[in-house]
């Protein structure tokens, strides 16, 4: 995003950059800035015409048409801009959550209940919320596996798991689809008082409930959290009806797929301690999958 694009968004929306703020850039490529909107702090997300705006427009559509119907809290859309040059969202500002390793049991269980309520929503009828997740695509195209794992302590487990990608894909499909946030991890969960505020809806749509839970768990485990897997799943199942055995197998399949295909592009740049946590988890999940455990 160029300075001219940011200047255009600020002028059109009548905003001022907070001089002490530092721009960040999310995975979607949007520039994110702290701004002043009247007397309150806000967050401005800007995507220019030289970048892919599909995700930015998807998030804008969510805030315009669905955010008000959510059973969970989200930032409020204050203003927006979408023309041939720029897509910009002005959202209410909220404080970040603490790192995953600092979450207590009550916080994890609250999140599990909110995920279940979100997943229980009726699937939207509009076609633009539909699609095939990257995880499903990766499991159905195992030849695209990255060689990262073959250089780690989990190499033998990775080779074994890659022989079962068809079964992993079947397990992932077995739970059916639901409405998902699409990028659920602690950094996208803000706070207002003690309440969770779900941000970053660029990947919202229809997808696998197991894939969503497994992605949350995999990110949290890599961050050093001691995730209460069983307790979270018990709470989740108390809010949303699902076959427990089927879901547990799907969760193993989903997290294995995320480790095999999602992490290699990032793990090579992680600290050795994080790499080792990922490797241990891959070994553990491969053993569980091959033993038929849930």
N, C-alpha and C positions, 0 to 999 in steps of 0.2 A: 504494500500500500504506500502510495506516494504522499508527500506532505500536502500536495495540492488536493488530493482526495480527502484527506482529513480536514483541511481548511474548508472545503466545500460542504462537508457534512456539518461542521461546526456552525458555519454561516447559515445554512438552510434550517438548522434546528435551533439556532439562537443560543449557542452554548459557549462556555469558556473552559479551556483546559486548566486543571489544577496544576500549578507550576511545580509542585512537589511530587506529582505523580510520575510514575515510570510506566511507559508503554510495555505491555506484555503481548504475547502472540500465542493464541491457542492452536490446537492441532488442526482446526479448520482453516487457519491462515488469517483470521480476522485480527485486526489491530484492536486492542482493548485499552481504554483510557478512563481515568477518573476525571469527571467533569463537574461543573456546577450547573444545576438546572434551577434557576431562581435561587431559593435560599437553601436548597438541599444538595447533598452529594449524590451523584449518579454514576452509572457506568455506561460508556459509549462503546459499542462494538461496530467497527467499520470494515467493510470489504469493498475493494475497488474493482473496476471493470477489467483490470489486468490479472485478476485472480478468479478462481472458481467461486461463483456466487450461489451455487445450488444449495449448499448447506446453510448459508446465511438466509436465503429466501425460505428455506424449509423452517428454520427457527422463527422467522418473522411470521410465517403462516400459522405456526403453532401458537404464538402469543396472540395473534389477532383472532383466531377461531376456536382455540381449545383450552388455553390456560385458565380461563374463568370457570371451566367445567371440571378442572382437576380436583381430586380428593386430597391432594397434597399442596403445600405452599410453593409458589414460584415467585421470582421477581415480577414486578409489574412493568408492563410496557408503557413508558411515559410519552414517547414520541418515536416516529420512525421516518425513514426516507428510503425510497426504492425507485431509482430511475436508471437510465442507460449507463450512468457513470459510477454509481455507488449504491450500496445497500447498508443502511445504518440502523441500529436499534439502540434506543436510550432506555435503560432499565434502572430500577431502583437498586441502590447499593446495599450490600449486606456484608457482615464480617465473615471471614473464612472459618471453616471448621478446623479444629486442631488436627495434627497428623494422625493417620490411622492407628499408629502404635500407642497413641494416648487415649483412644476411645475406651470407655468402660463398657461393661456388659449391658447396662440399661440403654446406652446409646445404640449399640449394635442391634438389640432386640427391637427398639423403636424403628430403626431403619428397616428391619425385616418386615415389620407390620405394614409400613408405608409402601414398601415394594409390592407386597401381596395385594394391597388395596389398589395400587396403580395397575397391576397386572390383571386384576379382576374387571377392569373397565371393559365395556363392549368395544369390539374392534371397529374402528372407524370405517365407513363405507367408501370414502374417497380413495381413488386409486393412488394419489400421490403419497399416501402413507405406506404403501405396499412396496415390497422389494425383497431381494435375497441378501441375507447378511454375509459379510466377509467371511465369517466363521464357517457357515454352511458351504460357501464356495471353496474355501481352503480344504475342508474335509473331503469334498468331492473331487478335488484336484491335488492329490497328495504328492504328485511329482514336483509341485512348486515348493516343497519343503526346503527351508534354508539349511545350509550346512553348518550353521553355528553349533548345534547340539552335538555334532560328531567330534567336536574339539573339547568337550566338557566331560566332567565326571559322570554325567547322565547319558553318555553316548549309547551304551548298550540298551538302556531303557527307551531311548528315543527310537532306535532301530526297531525294537519290538513294537512300540506303539504305532509306528508308521505302517506296520503290516496290518493294522486293524482299523484303518481310517474309515473304511466302509461301514463297519459295525459302529464306530463312533458317530458317524453321520446318521445312521438309523436311530441310535439312541437319542440323539439331539432332536430328531424329528418326532419322536414318539410322544413328546409332551404337548405337541401342537403349538400354535403361535398365540401371542397375546399382544396387547399394547405395551410397548417398552420405551423407557427413556432413551436407551441406545448408547449411553456413555456414562454409566453409573459408576462413579468412584468418588472417594472422599473429597478430592479437590473440586468436584462439581457440586458438592453439598455444602451450602452456606448456612449461616446461622442468623436468626433474629431472636434474641433472648435465648431460650432453650429450645426453640423450634427450628427444625430443619427447613431450609429453603432450597429447592431443587433448581439448579441453574444449568446453562449450556444445553439447549435442546436441539442442536443441529442434527443429531442422528435419531430423533424421535421417529417412531413408526411401529410397524408390526414385526415382531421377531420372537425369538425363543426366550421363555422365562428362565430356562436353565442357563442359557448363554449370558443373560443379564446378571444373574446371581454369581455365576462363575467368574465373570469379568471383574465384578466388585471384589470378590474374594482374592483373585489372583493379584490385583493391584495392591490390596491391603497386605497380603502376605509378603509381597516384595518390599513393601514399606516397613516391614518389621513388626506388623501387628500380630497378636495372638488371636486369630479370628475364632469366635465361638460357633463353629460350623453347625454342630448338631442343634444347639439351642436356637440359633437363627432359623434353621429349617423347621423346627417344631413350631416356632411362632408363625412363620410364613404359612405353614399348612393349617394353622388354626384360623387364619384369615382368608385363605383361598383353597378351595377344594381341588385336590390333585392326588393321583396315585403315588404314595410315598416311595415305594420301591422303584417305580418307573422314573420318578423325578430324581432320586438319588443316583441312579445309573446315568441319567442324562447329565447331571451335574459333573460327574467324573469325566464323562465324554467331552463336555464343553470345556472344562478347565484344561484337560489334556490338549484339546485342539488349540486353545488360546496359548498355552505354553509352546507347543510345537510350531505354530504358524504366526502367532501375534507378537511374541516376545523377541525373536531373533533380531529384528531390525533395531530394537532398543537395548537389549541386554548387553550387547557388545560394548556399550558406552556406560554401563552401570558399574558401580563399585564392586570389587571382588566379593564382598559379603552378600550383596544382593544377588549376584550371579550364582553364588553357592546356595542361597535360599531357593532360587528358581530351580536349580538342578535337583536339590533334595525333594522338592515338591513333585517334580516330574517323575522321579524314581518311585516316590510313594504312590502317586496316582496310577502309574503304569502297573505296579504290583496289585493295586486294588482292582483295576480293570481286569487283568488277566485272571485273578482269583475269583472273579464273579461277585465281589463284595459290593455292598451298597453303602 
